[in-house]
Amino acid sequence: MLRNIEAASAKIMSFFHKDEKEYIENLEIGCKIWTGITPIKTVFGNPEGSIYSIVEVPEYFASLENRTI
């Protein structure tokens, strides 16, 4: 492990939160603590047929690849 996490907080949201003015203006916080977002996306992968399937992947499944849910 690169670092031990001493404290953390997390929020689940679908937009970028506007931080409080006091945090934005406080260089003590801004210079020591990373703030931001880490997007997590659910996407369809490449369809894989079973080992015994002789039928090609239908277009309606293949067209889903890389589309988000």
For each residue, the residues with C-beta under 8 A, 3 or more apart:
1: 4
2:
3:
4: 1
5: 8
6:
7:
8: 5
9:
10:
11: 17
12:
13: 17
14:
15:
16: 37
17: 11 13
18:
19: 23 24 35
20: 23 24
21: 24 25
22: 25 26
23: 19 20 26 29 30 35
24: 19 20 21 30
25: 21 22
26: 22 23 29 30
27: 30 31
28: 31 32
29: 23 26 32 33
30: 23 24 26 27 33 35
31: 27 28
32: 28 29
33: 29 30
34:
35: 19 23 30
36:
37: 16
38:
39:
40:
41: 68
42: 68 69
43: 66 67 68 69
44: 64 65 66 67 69
45: 65
46: 65
47: 57 61 62 64 65
48:
49: 53 55 56 57
50: 53
51:
52:
53: 49 50
54:
55: 49 58
56: 49
57: 47 49 61 62
58: 55 61 62
59: 62 63
60: 63 64
61: 47 57 58 64
62: 47 57 58 59 65
63: 59 60 67
64: 44 47 60 61 67
65: 44 45 46 47 62
66: 43 44
67: 43 44 63 64
68: 41 42 43
69: 42 43 44
